[in-house]
Amino acid sequence: MHTVVVGTSGVTASDVLAVARDGARIELSDEAVAALAAAREIVDALAAKPEPVYGVSTGFGALASRHISPELRAQLQRNIVRSHAAGLGPRVEREVVRALMFLRLKTVCSGHTGVRPEVAQTMADVLNAGITPVVHEYGSLGCSGDLAPLSHCALTLMGEGDAEGPDGVVRPAGELLAEHGITPVELREKEGLALLNGTDGMLGMLVMALADLDTLYKSADITAALSLEALLGTDKVLAPELHAIRPHPGQGAAAANMLAVLKGSGLTGHHQDDAPRVQDAYSVRCAPQVAGAGRDTLAHARLVAERELASAVDNPVVLPDGRVESNGNFHGAPVAYVLDFLAIAVADLASIAERRTDRLLDKNRSHGLPPFLADDAGVDSGLMIAQYTQAALVSELKRLAVPASADSIPSSAMQEDHVSMGWSAARKLRTAVDNLARVLAVELYAATRAIELREGLAPAPASQAAIDAVRAAGVQGPGPDRFLAPDLAAADAFVRAGLLVTAVEPVTGPLL
């Protein structure tokens, strides 16, 4: 099994995906263990002094003015975890919780938190054992970190609360730790606070969304090309010289992908022979511009994620010169903004895909295709309601595009009077990514059927490869009406797994 070694300088997106989705094992580097020990010495020295230090010998948030005596400090650290583990609602997905814990471990290992090496090792041990704390949907405002979600994880380290075992069964965390030979941690000064104070949940969800969207944007270029072909559109608008004079990188990449898929097509441009059109509709002609803008948004979001993956997010932090200083680095605004930007881009990409699907089904705009791609229109309804489903998904995506980060709700007796809502932005983006896959699946279903109905005209070799692969995956072609939901579900699974990209790349070469 792949092993991820955590050092002091952060982790990569591939590390997060390996741990969150593939169950990779985690090891702490010698450098990280040394940095943990050195920072802990600083915290212990400050704890022994009479002067109050936030997070070490004081209360938290609006209660930071109280100096806590040494005999109560262990209780203070336990209490912050217990009281902050106040989430409600459905359970958060296993991959999200694993990313959350791993990214908190990343910051702990930076040597800026003052956490003891044995606490960091316990975090790694819990992940390696396949134990997943029960974390709930609601509880994070995305400022002072993803407090409630991280608290539920810290509770598991203490042997309290509930967690899911490697068998998928939820049980008391103490039982699961004991079964795997893991000793619950007894938190000391600053450690409870250090385990809660980060943007790890929203960052983990951003990293996973970026990975999923990388595949879905390539898939969208393919479905757009298939729709262009099915509508007998022209591929001249994809010429590199046209996109070079508006040099947005994403636009050029999307156009190049579509052109690669359409190479050798016997369908493109035929409208000029039978039904002259000066230009194709915007949803066809402007596909690279819309998908390209989304790709450039992905590039910006990836840059923010990379910076955050290299960050140590905690408050207070231990600095190399021995100071322990309060700061505002836990504020989730940088991550929250790009999560919302991505939701906007996703909604627009889905919207233009739905417009192409609708055009394929409308006999007045499809240039010779049967109404709703039906076998016997009137007796058969064809894909009429498949488009309704797609439209409902697009409408939902538009609602999900309303930014969470534009909101703020004060908390902690006005001490935390401006928050990022980044966790909420991440949660809605996950739904948006799921719905984009479904929208593209419906376009794929309609476009492949439409191409097969163009008798006597041969699609591009890459298009034919896509059609062959989707049919082999159990998605049926043209014919009389049948129960459509299984076909659409199979198309969704096909797109979601990246199989559409896999099907065409042997013909096109690697897509951009």
N, C-alpha and C positions, 0 to 999 in steps of 0.2 A: 504494500500500500504506500502511496505517495506520502512523504513527510514534509511538513512545512516547519522551517526553523525560524523562530521569532527572535530578532535582535533588538537593538536600540533605535534603529533608524526607520522604523515603520515596516509596512508590508505592501504587497502588490495586489492589484485586483484579482489576478489569477490565484494568489494565495487565499483570498477571501472565498472565491468560488470553489476552490478545492476543499476547504474546510466546511463551508456551508452546505454544498450540494453533493460533494463526493466523499465526505467522511474522512478526509485526509487526517493523519496523525500530526500532532504538534509537539515540537521540542523547543525548549528554551536554550538559546546560545549561551556559552560561557560569558560572553560580553554582557548579555542581558542580566544574568545572575549577579555579576559583579556590580553592574550599575544599580540594580535593585538594592543590594546590600549597602552600597555607598550612600544612596539617598536615604535609606532607612536610618543610618547612623546620624544623619543631619536631623531627621525628625525626632529621634530619641533624645538627642541633645537639647532640642528646643522644648520637648515635653518636660524635661527636667528643670527648666527655668521657671521662675515665678511669673514672668511676663506672659500675658495671653497671646496665643497665635491662632488665627482662624483655622478651623478644621482640625487643629491639634489639641487645643485646650479650651475651645469655646463651643457654644452651640452653633446652629446652622441657620442660614437665611436670615429671616427677621429676628431670630433668637440668638444671633451672633454676639450680642453684647454680654451674654452671661459667661463668666469664667467657670470652667468645670474643674473640680478638684480631681487629683490623680485617681482616687479610689472609685470615681464614677465614670472614668473615661471609657473603659471597656463596655460598660452598660450603654453609654452614649452611642458608641459605634454600632452596637447591636440594635439599639432603638431606632436609629435612623434608617436602617435596612427594613426593620419590621414595619415601621410607620409609613415608609415610602412605598412599600409593596402593596399599593392600594389600587391596582388596576381592576377594571371591570370589562365585561363584554366577552366576545368570542376569543378563543385561543388564537394566538399568532402562529403562523406556519413555522414548522421545525427549522427550515433553512434560514429564516429570518432570525430566529433565536440563536442559532449557531453562529451566524455572522455577527450578531450583536455581542455575544460573549467573546468571540475571537478578537473583534476590534477593540473591546475593552482591555483584553489581555495585551494587545499591541501597545496601547498607551501605557499600561502598567509597566511593561518591559522597557519603556523609554528611559527609565531612571529619573523621571520628573515627578513621580507621584508619592514616593515615600512608602510604598507598600513592600512588605517583606517578601523575600524570594519564595518562601513556602506558600504564601497566598497565591502568587502567580502560578506556582507549580500545581496547586490544587485546581485552579481554573483550567489548566491544560489537561489535568487528569480527568476532570468531569467531561470535557469535550471528547477526549480520547475514549472514554468509556461509553460514549453514545447516550449520555444522560442529557436530557433537554428540559430545562425549567419551563413550567407553565407560565407563559406571559400573555397578558390580555390586551385586547385591541385599544382600549382607552386608558389614558393615564399620563401621557407625555404631552407637554406644551412645546417641546423642542427648545427649551432654554433651561439653564442649569443642567443641561443634558436631557437624555431620554430617561427621566428619573424613575418613574414607576416600572417601565420595562426592565431597566437595569437592576432595580431593587429586587424584583422577583428572581433574577439570576443570582444576585448576591445571597438571597435567602437560601437558595439551594446549596451554595457553598457552606453555609452555616448548618446545613442538615435540617432545615426547616422548610415548610411549605410543600408543594407538590411538584413533581417532575415526571417526565415521560422517560421510561427506560428504553433500551435499544430494541425491545420487543414491541414498542408502541403502546405499552400499557402505562397509564398514569397511576403513580403510587406516591406515598410519602417520600420526600427526598432523602430523609435519614436512612430509610431502608435501602434505597438504591445505592447510596454512598457506601453503606456497610457491605453490601453484596460485592462491591467492586474494590473493597479494601481501601477506601478513601476516608481519611479522617476529616471531619468537619472543621472548618477554620474557627478560631477564636480571635475575633477582630481586636486590633489595638488602635492606638491613636492614629487618626486620619484615614485608616483603611476603609471604614464603612463609606465615608464620603468619596474616597477615590474610586470605589467600585461603582458609583452611581452617576458620576458627573461627566458625561460625554455625549457626543452626537453619534454614537455607534450604531443605533438602530436605523436612523435615517440614512447614514452612510452605507451600511450594509445593503439596504434596499436599493439605494442608488446604484451601487456596483452591480447588483444582479439585474436591475432594469437595463443598464447599459449593455450588458452581455446579451440580454434577450432582444433588445432593440437593434443591435448590430445585425442579427439574423433577420429580424422582421423587416428592416429597411431594404435589405437585399431581396427578400421575398416580395416586397411591395414593388420593386423595380421589375421583377419578373411578371407579376400579375398585371401591372400596367402595360408591359409589352404584349402580353397575351391579349389583353382587351383591345389595344391598338390594332393588333393583327385581326382579331375577330371583327372589328368594325371597318376593316379595309382602309385603315388610316395610312398616313405616310410617315416613313421613318426619316424623311429628309430633315425634319426639325431636330433630330438628334445629332446632326453632324458636329464634330468637335469644333470646327471653326466658328460655329454659332455660339457655342458655350464659352469659347476662349475670349470673346469680346465682353462677356459678363463673368469675370473669373472667380465666381464663388466655388470653392473646392467641392462642396457637396453636390452642387448642380452638375458640374462636370462629371463627377463619379456616377451619379444616377443616370445621366444621358448615356455614358459609356456602357453601363450595365444593360440598359434597354437595347442599345444598338447591338451589343454582343448577342443578346437573346434573339434578336430579329434577323441576324445575319442569314441570308439564304432563303428568306421567306418568299413564298409564292403568293401571299395575300396582300402584302403592303402595297399601297398605291393603286389598287385596282379600281378604287372609286373614280379615278380620272377617266377610266374607260366607259363606265356605265352611268354614273350619277355624279357629274362634276361638282367638286367642292373646292373652293378656294383654300379653305383652312379647316382643320379638324377643330372640334370643340375644345374649350379650355381644359376640361378634365383629362383629355388625351394629350393635347399639345403642350400643356404646362406641367405635365407630370414630373419632369426632372427639376423644375423650379421649386415645386412644393416639397417633393421628397428631398431635394438638395438642401433647402433651408432647414429641414429637420435634421439632416445629417450634420450640418454645421452646428446646430444646437447640441447635438450629441457630442461633437468634438469639444465644445466649451464645457459641457457637463463633465466630460472625461477629465479635462484639465483640473477642474475643481475637485473631483474625486481623488485624483492623484496627489494633489496638495494635501487633502485631508488625510489620506492614507499615510502620508509622511509626517503627520502632526501628532503632538502629544496634547490631548485635550483634557484638562483637569483644572480644578480650582480648590485650594491654592496649588501652586506648582513649586517643586524644588528646583532651584537654579544651580548651575555648576559652581557658583561662588559661595554656595551655602545658604543663600537667602530662600525663604519660603514666602512667596508673594501671591496675593489675590489678583485675579484677572478676569476678563470676560470672554476668554477663548471658547467657553462652552456654548456660546450663543450660536444657534443653528442657522442663522441667516444665509451664509454662503451656500450651504447644502440645500436649504429650503427653496431658495430661488431657482436653482437649476432643476430641482424636482418638479416645480411648477412649470418652468419653461418646457420641460419634456412633455408634460401632460398636454400643453397647448399644441406642440408639434405633432404629437400622436393623434389628437383629435382632428387636426387638419388633414393629416395623411389618410385617416380613415374616411373623412368626409369626401375627399376627391376620389377615393376608391369606390365609395358607394355611388357617386355620380356616374362613374363609368359603368357600373353594374346596371343601374337604371337605364342607361342609354342602350345597353345590350338587349334589354327586355322590351323596349318600346319600338314597335314596328315602324313608327314614323321617324325614328332617328337611328335605327340600327342598320340601314342600308341593305335591306333584303332578308333579314333574319325573321323567323316566325314570331308572332306575338308571345312574349314571355318565354321564348325558346320552347314552346309547348309542342308536343307531338301532333296533336289534333286540337288546335286552339278552339276553345268553346267547350268541347268535351273535356279537354285537359287544361288545367290552369298553369302548368309548367312551373316556372320559378317565381311566380308572382309573390308568394308569401315568404320565400327565402329573402327577397329584397325587403319586405316589411321587417323581417328579423334584423337584417343588416341596418336598416334605417333606425330601428329602435336602439341598436348598439351605438350608432353614431350620435344619436340624440343624448344618450347617456354619457358618451365621451365628451360632448360639449359641456355638460354640467360638471364633469370631473375636471375640465380645464379651468374652471374658476379657481383662482389661486388661493391656496391656504395661507401662504406667506404674507398676503396683504392684510391678514387679520392679526390681532394681538389681544389677549385678554389678561389683565393684571392678576397676579397671584401673590401669595406669601406676604399678606398685609402690606401690599404695594412695594415690597422690597424688589420683587421680580415684576417690574411694572411694564416690561416690553418683552414679548416672547416671539419665537420664530414660527411656531406651528409646523416645524419641519417634519415631525413624525406623521402628522395628518397629511402633509403633501406627499410623503412617501407611500402611505397606505393607499391613497387614491390613485397614485401612479401605478401601483401594482395592478389595480383593477383595470386601469386604462390599457396597460400592456396586454393583459388577458383579452380585453375586448378588441384591441387592434388585430390580434391573431384571428379572432372570429370573423371580423370584417373582411380581412384578406382571404380567409377561407371561402367566404361566399363569392367574392370576386373570382377567385380561382375556379370555383365550381361552375360559375356562369360562363366565364371566358373559355374554359376548355370545352364545354358543351357547344358553345357558339362556333368555335373553330371547327369542331367535328361536323357541324351542320353546313359548313361551307364546302359543299361537295365539288370535287374537281379542282380544288385549289390546295396546294400542299403548304402546310405551315413550315416555319423555320425548323431546322434539325433540333435546336435547343427546345423549342416549343413542343415538338413531338416527344422529346425525351421527358418533358414535364407531364404531358398528357399520359404517356405510357406509365410513368411512375405513380401518378395519382390514381390511375385505374387499377394498377397492381395493389395499391393500398386499400382497395375496396370501395372507392368512390365511383359510382356507376356513371355511364355516359348518357347520351340522348335516349329517349324512349317515352312510353306512356307514363302518366302520373303514377307515383309510388310514394311510400312513406319516406319523406325527405329527411327527417331529423337524423337518422343514422348516417346518411350520406354526408350531411353537413358536419356531423361530429367527426367522421373519418377525415374529412378535408381539414378540419380544425386541428386535429392531432397531427396530420401530415405537415401542416405549416408550422405549428408550434415546435415540432421536433427538428425543424430545419431541413426537412427532407426535400422541400421544393428547391432549395439552394443546392443541396447535394445532387439532385437529379440533373440540373442543367450545367453545373460546373465542369463535368467531363467533356461537354461540348464547347462551352464558352471559354474555359479556363477560369481561374479564380476571379470572382466578382469583387468589385472594389467596396 
